């Protein structure tokens, strides 16, 4: 299973951006897919959870992005999206797509041991 992210780039504070993550194949009808991010200069550690969506369409969001970011999926295209609005400089990070076949994404999905990860796409927000 391969995950390929796209859509990153540079944007001004208050602007919008859409990230995409395309999955090579769904190996199960039950899955959880998520966006996580790692800010620049951060000590090596697990990326921070941003948003997650599961095979039933249930969504989870980090408090820092709730109301500004929206996660969605297009199963026909094997793709999930992250719509980012009113971005802030603190949203600057490498954004990773992750997935597994264990179904329901819990609220604390950041701790989930996802089986599959993308290479990441950089988002830079300037003032």
Backbone as numpy.savetxt, mean C-alpha at the origin, in Angstrom:
# Nx Ny Nz CAx CAy CAz Cx Cy Cz
4.56 -15.78 -7.29 3.71 -14.60 -7.29 4.60 -13.36 -7.29
4.38 -12.49 -8.24 5.13 -11.24 -8.31 4.20 -10.07 -8.11
4.68 -9.07 -7.37 3.95 -7.83 -7.17 4.78 -6.70 -7.76
4.17 -5.91 -8.59 4.88 -4.81 -9.23 4.15 -3.51 -8.95
4.83 -2.60 -8.26 4.25 -1.29 -7.94 4.60 -0.29 -9.04
3.74 0.71 -9.16 4.00 1.83 -10.07 3.22 3.04 -9.59
3.55 4.19 -10.16 2.80 5.40 -9.86 3.47 6.35 -8.90
4.60 5.96 -8.35 5.29 6.86 -7.45 5.87 8.06 -8.19
6.33 9.02 -7.42 6.93 10.21 -8.02 6.99 11.33 -7.03
7.21 12.53 -7.56 7.29 13.72 -6.73 6.01 14.52 -6.86
5.53 15.05 -5.75 4.29 15.81 -5.73 4.41 16.88 -4.66
3.72 17.98 -4.88 3.75 19.04 -3.88 2.75 18.77 -2.76
3.04 19.32 -1.63 2.15 19.18 -0.48 0.75 19.63 -0.87
-0.24 18.83 -0.47 -1.62 19.14 -0.83 -2.07 18.50 -2.13
-1.14 17.93 -2.85 -1.46 17.31 -4.13 -1.94 15.88 -4.00
-2.07 15.21 -5.15 -2.58 13.84 -5.19 -1.70 12.95 -6.04
-1.80 11.67 -5.73 -1.01 10.68 -6.45 -1.76 9.36 -6.37
-1.61 8.51 -7.39 -2.22 7.19 -7.33 -1.15 6.12 -7.56
-1.05 5.22 -6.63 -0.14 4.09 -6.76 -0.91 2.86 -7.21
-0.25 2.02 -7.99 -0.84 0.77 -8.45 0.07 -0.40 -8.07
-0.54 -1.53 -7.82 0.21 -2.76 -7.54 -0.47 -3.89 -8.31
0.23 -4.44 -9.26 -0.31 -5.52 -10.07 0.27 -6.85 -9.62
-0.61 -7.81 -9.41 -0.22 -9.14 -8.97 -0.17 -10.07 -10.17
0.87 -10.89 -10.23 1.01 -11.78 -11.39 -0.11 -12.82 -11.44
-0.57 -13.27 -10.26 -1.64 -14.24 -10.20 -2.20 -14.29 -8.79
-3.48 -14.60 -8.69 -4.08 -14.88 -7.40 -4.02 -16.39 -7.20
-3.37 -16.83 -6.16 -3.26 -18.27 -5.90 -4.34 -18.75 -4.95
-5.16 -17.82 -4.48 -6.24 -18.18 -3.58 -7.36 -17.17 -3.72
-8.60 -17.59 -3.44 -9.72 -16.67 -3.44 -9.77 -15.86 -2.15
-8.95 -16.23 -1.20 -8.92 -15.54 0.09 -7.55 -14.91 0.28
-7.50 -13.59 0.36 -6.21 -12.92 0.44 -6.33 -11.60 1.19
-5.17 -11.11 1.56 -5.04 -9.77 2.11 -3.93 -9.08 1.35
-4.19 -7.87 0.88 -3.16 -7.10 0.20 -3.05 -5.75 0.88
-1.86 -5.22 0.93 -1.64 -4.01 1.70 -0.57 -3.12 1.08
-0.65 -1.86 1.48 0.42 -0.90 1.21 1.10 -0.59 2.53
2.42 -0.63 2.52 3.22 -0.25 3.68 4.30 0.71 3.19
4.87 1.48 4.10 5.86 2.46 3.67 7.00 2.58 4.65
8.14 2.99 4.13 9.33 3.21 4.94 9.89 4.58 4.61
9.84 5.52 5.56 10.38 6.86 5.31 11.89 6.83 5.12
12.45 7.85 4.49 13.90 7.89 4.27 14.65 8.06 5.58
15.82 7.45 5.65 16.66 7.59 6.82 16.20 6.82 8.03
15.16 6.07 7.88 14.65 5.30 9.02 15.55 4.10 9.27
15.78 3.80 10.54 16.57 2.64 10.90 15.91 1.38 10.35
16.69 0.37 10.03 16.11 -0.86 9.48 15.04 -1.41 10.40
13.84 -1.50 9.90 12.74 -2.08 10.65 11.62 -2.36 9.66
10.59 -2.98 10.14 9.47 -3.30 9.29 8.79 -2.01 8.82
8.39 -1.93 7.56 7.68 -0.74 7.09 6.39 -0.49 7.86
5.94 0.74 7.87 4.71 1.11 8.55 3.51 0.79 7.69
2.47 0.28 8.30 1.25 0.00 7.58 0.56 1.28 7.13
0.04 1.26 5.91 -0.68 2.42 5.37 -2.16 2.06 5.17
-2.41 1.03 4.38 -3.78 0.61 4.09 -3.77 -0.84 3.64
-4.89 -1.51 3.86 -5.01 -2.91 3.46 -6.42 -3.19 2.98
-6.52 -4.20 2.10 -7.83 -4.62 1.60 -7.80 -6.13 1.42
-8.91 -6.79 1.74 -8.91 -8.24 1.61 -9.87 -8.68 0.52
-9.98 -9.99 0.35 -10.77 -10.55 -0.74 -12.27 -10.28 -0.58
-12.70 -9.90 0.63 -14.10 -9.52 0.85 -14.31 -8.02 0.70
-13.23 -7.32 0.37 -13.34 -5.88 0.19 -13.28 -5.06 1.47
-12.96 -5.71 2.57 -12.83 -5.00 3.85 -11.52 -4.23 3.86
-11.59 -2.97 4.26 -10.43 -2.07 4.24 -9.98 -1.73 5.65
-8.69 -1.50 5.79 -8.10 -1.01 7.02 -7.17 0.15 6.67
-7.09 1.14 7.55 -6.24 2.29 7.30 -5.47 2.67 8.55
-4.24 3.14 8.36 -3.51 3.75 9.45 -4.18 5.08 9.78
-4.16 5.46 11.05 -4.79 6.71 11.47 -4.19 7.91 10.75
-2.92 7.84 10.43 -2.23 8.97 9.81 -2.71 9.26 8.39
-3.36 8.29 7.76 -3.79 8.50 6.38 -5.31 8.42 6.22
-6.00 8.07 7.26 -7.44 7.91 7.18 -8.08 9.22 6.77
-8.97 9.16 5.77 -9.63 10.36 5.28 -8.88 11.02 4.14
-7.61 10.63 3.94 -6.82 11.20 2.85 -6.49 10.15 1.78
-6.26 8.93 2.19 -5.90 7.86 1.27 -7.06 6.87 1.14
-7.18 6.28 -0.04 -8.20 5.26 -0.28 -7.56 4.07 -1.00
-7.79 2.90 -0.45 -7.31 1.68 -1.10 -8.48 1.03 -1.83
-8.21 0.51 -3.02 -9.26 -0.15 -3.79 -8.62 -1.27 -4.62
-9.48 -2.06 -5.23 -8.96 -3.16 -6.03 -9.79 -3.37 -7.28
-9.15 -3.85 -8.32 -9.81 -4.24 -9.55 -9.37 -5.69 -9.81
-10.21 -6.61 -9.45 -9.82 -8.02 -9.52 -9.67 -8.46 -10.97
-10.39 -7.85 -11.86 -10.26 -8.21 -13.28 -8.87 -7.86 -13.81
-8.25 -6.86 -13.20 -6.92 -6.43 -13.62 -5.84 -6.92 -12.68
-6.22 -7.71 -11.66 -5.25 -8.18 -10.66 -4.47 -7.02 -10.06
-5.16 -5.96 -9.77 -4.47 -4.73 -9.35 -5.16 -4.11 -8.14
-4.34 -3.61 -7.22 -4.88 -2.77 -6.15 -4.30 -1.37 -6.33
-5.00 -0.39 -5.78 -4.61 1.00 -5.94 -4.55 1.68 -4.58
-3.75 2.72 -4.52 -3.75 3.59 -3.36 -3.90 5.02 -3.87
-5.09 5.58 -3.67 -5.34 6.97 -4.03 -4.89 7.84 -2.86
-3.96 8.74 -3.13 -3.41 9.59 -2.09 -3.82 11.02 -2.37
-4.52 11.63 -1.44 -4.97 13.01 -1.59 -4.47 13.84 -0.41
-4.37 15.15 -0.65 -3.89 16.06 0.40 -2.61 15.51 1.04
-1.66 15.15 0.19 -0.44 14.55 0.72 0.37 15.57 1.51
1.18 15.06 2.43 1.98 15.90 3.31 3.45 15.46 3.20
4.37 16.34 3.57 5.78 15.95 3.51 6.08 14.67 4.29
5.36 14.45 5.38 5.59 13.23 6.16 5.10 11.97 5.46
4.44 12.11 4.32 4.06 10.94 3.52 5.21 10.48 2.63
6.29 11.25 2.59 7.46 10.87 1.81 8.01 9.55 2.31
8.12 8.58 1.40 8.58 7.24 1.80 8.69 6.35 0.57
9.30 5.21 0.77 9.23 4.14 -0.22 7.97 3.34 0.12
7.10 3.20 -0.85 5.83 2.50 -0.64 5.94 1.09 -1.22
5.57 0.12 -0.38 5.64 -1.29 -0.77 4.24 -1.89 -0.81
4.04 -2.75 -1.77 2.84 -3.56 -1.85 3.17 -4.94 -1.29
2.27 -5.51 -0.51 2.49 -6.82 0.08 1.20 -7.62 0.04
1.34 -8.95 0.07 0.16 -9.80 -0.04 0.38 -11.16 0.61
-0.72 -11.78 0.98 -0.68 -13.18 1.40 -2.04 -13.80 1.14
-2.16 -15.10 1.39 -3.39 -15.84 1.09 -4.12 -16.27 2.36
-4.00 -15.47 3.42 -4.62 -15.82 4.68 -5.91 -15.06 4.95
-6.43 -14.38 3.92 -7.74 -13.77 4.05 -7.74 -12.50 4.88
-8.78 -12.29 5.64 -9.10 -11.07 6.38 -7.87 -10.29 6.85
-7.85 -8.99 6.50 -6.78 -8.10 6.95 -7.22 -7.51 8.28
-6.52 -7.81 9.33 -6.86 -7.26 10.64 -6.43 -5.80 10.74
-6.94 -5.09 11.75 -6.60 -3.67 11.92 -5.10 -3.48 12.09
-4.46 -4.42 12.77 -3.02 -4.33 13.02 -2.25 -5.06 11.92
-2.61 -4.81 10.66 -2.02 -5.55 9.56 -0.53 -5.27 9.41
-0.05 -4.19 10.00 1.38 -3.88 9.89 2.24 -5.04 10.39
1.75 -5.80 11.36 2.54 -6.88 11.95 2.40 -8.20 11.20
1.55 -8.17 10.19 1.25 -9.40 9.46 2.49 -9.87 8.69
2.83 -11.13 8.73 3.99 -11.65 7.99 3.63 -11.95 6.54
3.47 -10.91 5.75 3.10 -11.08 4.35 4.09 -11.99 3.63
3.56 -12.82 2.75 4.40 -13.77 2.02 5.05 -13.15 0.79
4.41 -12.16 0.21 4.89 -11.60 -1.05 5.03 -10.08 -0.92
6.12 -9.58 -1.48 6.41 -8.14 -1.44 6.85 -7.65 -2.81
6.49 -6.41 -3.12 7.01 -5.77 -4.30 8.33 -5.09 -4.00
8.91 -4.50 -5.04 10.21 -3.83 -4.90 10.08 -2.41 -4.34
8.90 -1.87 -4.39 8.68 -0.54 -3.84 8.64 0.54 -4.91
7.94 1.62 -4.60 7.91 2.80 -5.45 8.04 4.02 -4.56
8.89 4.95 -4.96 9.21 6.10 -4.13 8.18 7.21 -4.31
7.73 7.75 -3.19 6.86 8.93 -3.18 7.59 10.03 -2.41
7.72 11.18 -3.04 8.38 12.32 -2.41 7.43 13.51 -2.44
7.13 14.05 -1.26 6.23 15.19 -1.14 7.03 16.40 -0.70
6.97 17.46 -1.50 7.71 18.68 -1.20 6.76 19.77 -0.73
7.32 20.74 -0.02 6.49 21.84 0.50 6.07 22.76 -0.63
